[in-house]
Amino acid sequence: MNLQNYLSVSDEVRAALAEGKPVVALESTIISHGMPYPQNVETALKVEEIVREHGAVPATIAIMQGKMTVGCSKEQIEYLGKKGLSVPKASRRDLPVLLARGRDGATTVATTMIAAAAAGVKVFATGGIGGVHRGAETTMDISADLEELAETPVLVICAGCKSILDIGLTLEYLETKGVPVLGYQTKEMPAFYTTHSGFEVDYRMESPEDVAAAFRAKLDCGLKGGMILANPIPQEYAMDLDYINGNIEAALRECEEKGIKGKEITPFLLDRIKQLTGGESLEANIRLVFNNVAVGAEVAKALSKQ
């Protein structure tokens, strides 16, 4: 096994892991595909700053010149931000070819989990996970994120799955795969832009220590796969449920009319919803990411003490 040929871990992250310090993995799709330059770079650097403020080491992950890079430098983040959409969005299926060809790639939830696990990072904070798309009973459009959660031992802190998805079916799929879905100080599954979805999580957790203890038990028992901590967007930044759902439905109709399919669906929908809400959805997205990485750092600290 020649994993080291395809893995690059920064000196800071490597030292933190060796010393048992808390590390939080961060994805790079949000940099190249989430928002325009320079806001994307500013947001990514602010996310790293928040992780540090909470006493953990940030590890932004991307594919850089054919290597899974765990702990991108400021210069690499700037590069990804400037290149934007020209950097391929890399999920599990894309990984072998990008690595073999020495290419760059912006990591999705699935690929970020793969790289984090390869480096020994156990905690990953992001915005929202992928899931079962609406209409998947006919399209079979199900995110690779869910399969990765069933296989890879990483704790993912998110604001639920993206509101554009079928939340009920996503939870059913995760239950089938044996992935625990925990709610951080809530019993209701958050719906990305809003705190309400009408669906319950498996367990309510009250503190970072509660979460870390559950994940440690999972690891100690050798149960494969990851775990989800669903962390609601702060109420002051949450959007009205009917308002955001109305805009999602409008964006979905446009998506169908234009024949957009596959991995192009999510970027199109998120961009169109941003336009329809006058940028309000993007601001909510940024704020929920800031909240998730803060909680992620606290959980990583609690896990490092166990």
N, C-alpha and C positions, 0 to 999 in steps of 0.2 A: 504493500500500500504506500503510494508516494504522495500522500496528501500535502506534505510540506512543499511540493513543487507548485501547488496551486493556492497556498495560504500564506498571507503576509499579516503578521500581528505587530502593531506598533510597539515600540519599547515601553511606552507608558502603560499600555494595556497589559502587555506581557508581565511587567513588574508587578502591577496591581494584582493580577491573577496568582502569581507566584507567592505573594505576601498575604493572600486571602482577603484582599480589600474588595469592596463592592464595585461592580462594573455594570453599566447599563448599555445594552446594544441599542442602536438607532438605525433606522432604515435610510436609504438614499433616494427612493422613488419620489418622495416628497420634495427633494431638492430639484431634480431634473424634470419631473413631470407634474409637480404639485402646484407651482406658482411661477410667475415670471422673475427674471433677474432684474435687480439685485435682491428683491424681497425674499427669494428662496434661500440665498446665502445668509442673509441677515437672520432669517428664522432658524436656519440650521445651527448657526453659531450661538444664537440665543438659547436654543434647546440644550446645547452642550454646557452653556454657562449655568443654566438652571440645575442640571445634573450635578455640576461641581458645587454649587451653592448648597445642595442637599447632602454633600459629603460622599459622593460617588464619582467614579471615573467614567466619562462618556466614551463610547466606542461606536462612532459612525461607521457603517459598513457599506461597501460598494465593491464592484468588480473593477479593478484598475489594471489595465494592460495584462489581462489574463490571470490575475490573482484575486482571490477573495481577500479583500483588505479589511481588516478588523482594527479600526482606529485610524480613520482618515485624517490627514493633516489639514490645516486651514487652507493650504494651497490646493489640495485635492478637492476640498469642498467648493472652493471658488471655481475650479475647473469644471466640476459637474454642473454648477449653477450657470455658468456662461454657456456651456454646451447645450444645456436644456434638453429639448425633445430629441435632439440628434443622438443622445445616449440611449441605447436600447433598454427597454424595460425588461428586467431579467427575472423570470420565475424559474422554478426547478427545471423545466424542460429546456430552457435556454442555456443553462449553466455549462454543460459539457462543451458546447460549440464555442461559447464566448471564451472559456478557459483555454481550449485547444488553439484558438486563433489569436490569442493574446489581445482580446478586445476589452472595452470598457462595458459596464452595465450598471444600471440603477436597480438596486435590490428591492424586490417586493417583500411582503411579510414572510413568504415561504423561503426565499433565498437568504434573507437576513437571518432567519432561524437556523438554516443550514450552516452558514458561516459562523454564527455565534456559537453553536454547539461544537463545531470543529475546533474553535479556539478555546472552549471551556467557559464561555459566558452563559449564565443561566437565566438572566433577566433581560427582557426586551420591551421597550416602551414605544408605542406608535400611536397613530390617530385612530384608525378603525381597521378591522380585519376584513378580508374579502369573505364571500359566503355564497349562498345559493341565490342566483338571480331570479327575479320575478319571471314567471313563465318557464322555469327550468324543467317543469314536467314535460314540456315539448322540445325545448332547446338543449337540455342537458348541460346548461351553462352553470358550472359549479367551480368556484375558485379553488386553485391548488393550495391556497392557504389552509383550507380545512383538512386536506390529506396530510399536510406537513404537521399540523397540530396533533394529528393522530399518531405520528411517527417520531417526532423530534422533541427531546426533553428540554424545552425552553418555556419559561413562564412569560406570557404575553399580556402586557397591560395596555388596554385600549378603551375607547369610548363605545364599545359594542361593535357590531358590524355596521357598515355604511348604510344610511337610510334608504339608499336606492335599491337595496336588496330585499329579499323575502326573509324577514327576521325569524318568523316562526319555523320555516323550513330549515333555515340555517341552524337553529337550536336543535331541531330534530336530528339533523345530520351529525352534529357534534355529539349528541347523546348516543347515537348508534356507534360512533367511533370511540366512545368512552372518554371523551375530553371533558373534564370538569369545567363548568362555567360559574365562576364566583362573582358576586357583586360587591363592590367596595362601598360599604355603608348603605347598601340598597338591596332590595330583593327583586327589583324590576330591572329587566335588561334595558340599558340605555340605548337610544337610537341615534347615536352620533351627534347630530345637531340638537337633539332634544333629550330630555331625561326620561321620557315616557315612550313605551312601545306597546304596552298591554301584555307583555310576555315576562314570565318570571325566570330568574337565574336559578341554578341548582342550590347555591348556598350564599347567605349573606355573611360577609367578613367585616369585622369592626376595626381592625388595625393591621399595620404592616406585619406585625409579629404573627397574627392569625394566618395571614396569607403565606408567609414564609414557612410556618410550621406545616401547613397542608402540603406545600410543594416539596418540602424536605421529606415528609412521609412518603410521598409519591416516588421520589428518587430512591429513598432507602429501601422501598419494597420492590424496586426494579420494574415498576409499571411503566411501560413505554409511552411515549407521546408527551405532549405539553399540557399546559393549563392556561385558562383565560381568566384574567381579572378585569371585569367590566367596570370602568370608572366613569360615572356620569360627568358630562360637561358641567362646569360651574353654572349655577342657576342664572347668574347675572349675564351670561353669554348665551344661554339657551334660546333657541328660536321657537316660535309658536308652532305647535304640532300640525294644525290644519294648514297654516301658511306654507310651511316647508313641504308638507305632503302634496299640496296643490302644485307647487313648482316642480316637484319630483315627477308627478304624473304628466305635466306638460313636457318636461324634458324626455321622459320615456316615450311619449307619442312621437316626438321629433326624431328620436333615435330609431324607432321602428320605421318611420316614413323614409328616412335616409338610408336604411338598410345597413346600419352599423352593427358589426358583430364582433365576437371574440374579445380579445384583450383591449380593443379600442373602445368598448362600451363604457367602462368606468371613467376613463379620462374625459370622454365626451360629456357624459352626464354631469360630472363634477364641474366642468367648465361652464356648461349651459346653465346649471343651477346657480353658479356664481353670477352669471350675467343676469338671470331672472331676478335674483335677490339684490342686485345692485352692489355686489361684493360682500354682503352681510354673511353669506355662508362661508366665505373664505376666512373672514375674521373669526367666526365661530370655530372653524377648523383649526386655526392657529392656536386659539385659546385652549381648546380641548387637548391639543398636543402638549402645550406647556404644562397643563394640569396632570396629564398622564406621566410625563417624564419626572415630575416632582414626586408623585406617588411611587413610580418605578424605582427611583433612587432610595426612597425610604424602605421599600421592600427588599431591595438588594442589600442594604445595610443590615436589615434584620436577618436575612438569609446568611450573610457572611459571619454572623455571630453564632450560628447554630452548628 
